[in-house]
Amino acid sequence: MINICKTQLNLLKSANSVQQQVRTTFVLKRKYEPLLHKTNEKPRRLRAKHFIYELVEDTQVKKRPNMEVVLKTFVEGVGDKGDVVSMKPHFVYNKLLLPGLATYKTPENIVKYSKTEAEKSTVQHSSAYAQRTVTMLESIVLAVIMNKDEPWVLEPWHIKASLRKAGFHCKEECITLPKESIEGPDLLKENKEFNCTITINKLEQATLKCRIHHWSTDPSERLPYVLEHWKLPAEPLLDRSQMEVSTTDGQQPII
């Protein structure tokens, strides 16, 4: 006697169905209002024009209000620990709540994540955007245009003018040049690199790479233009010991 085991396959159960809630709410109103009927009488039959609707509101395109959360730690470009920030819900969910950098705003969370006296005395970040400014300054190679015909000595206002051309507004008190004086014109210093320090809010410091480029008012005396010179390798203008810069007190913040 042979036993044959038969297995019945259910094709409907083998396919995994994915269900996802979709919020599609539309607020409509009738373009033509139906006539009223008397009390205790049968309502009048609706005509075709009574089924014509006008769109009042589409919740899918409706702007959602900002969410308020309490930061658990310093977040670059947002705020410091204990700050209550109000931002767009999409950014709050994906960049703050899910990574665990913030929590919902409640009186308990405000007290829990507020800074202690020790944390207030130890300031690590002057502002939420200071570190971003440091990153931007250290990612560029600043072209310092100097006169090819007249003698000059590099001063902080030369760096200030070059930064303004690059889109950064800075005061001269924020700029610290190398210890050794840089003088010219000297074509041996053309496209050679040196560093200067930019102090932000009297706290953060950025090391800015600079390169000397000579420029003449006489078109016949101008040097040939080098395309994307910042991508080319450059020799140091000063020795390593001479490129060190000294920090001074009383420096003003970047505007």
C-alpha angles and dihedrals in degrees: 000000000000121000113212115199113208121198118200113214119213106207092188093059094045092065113078110222117212115213122190128177114241121195106213109156121163123185110215138176132197115259091209116035115220119241119262122249130217123262116280091008128117112265116252118259114262118241129217093264090059089066093060109106135190122215113245102171139358111205092199092069096034113119111245117223121252121268124231118219137168117238117232094197142000113300118191112242093009112061149277132286114298095018118136108222130184115211142149115295094236092055093043094052098044103033105029114020101037095047089047096243095125142018136207118287111258131142089250094052092047090056094040097053099035116121120265122228091258092052092048092053092049105064112191100167125035093201141349092258100042096091090047089055090050091052092050094049093048092049096061135071108221118218109217107199112208132180116269095197106041128055116254143172118215111249134175093260089063089059090044092055092046091049090051090055088051092052101262122118112207138162122237091240089065094058122086116188127202117280094247117074117246113214136176174021089280120147089199087071093053112131092354117141133235135165133236131181126240115199117207121202090341089287119063120058129202126198107224120201113219134184128197117235122181120220130188129199088217108081091210092058097049121116118242114272115254114211114229093351092176090070093057121089115257135199120238114260094210136029119265092256092048093049092064112108127207121230120228132198126243096046119159126232126255113263 
